Amino acid sequence: MLFYFTILIDFLGMGITLWLSFYLLGRGFPSRLTLYAVVTLLAVATFFLGAYLNDCLENTYATGQIAGCCNETE
């Protein structure tokens, strides 16, 4: 159960940060501060993607499933 909540938080975090970074890039004023915020948000989205991949690989190795990521084992 905790694994699925972790995956949900990873996806929500990545989705929100990607949306906000693209929104700022498209709608923000062409200032240096906006570009810094976009780069920072893209880095945070990359962190959430890495956390998701780490969780999936850890679960795959722990359960012995090779077929794919985030399969139900119960």
Secondary structure by P-SEA (a helix, b strand, c coil): caaaaaaaaaaaaaaaaaaaaaaaaacccccaaaaaaaaaaaaaaaaaaaaaaaaaaaaaaaaccccccccccc
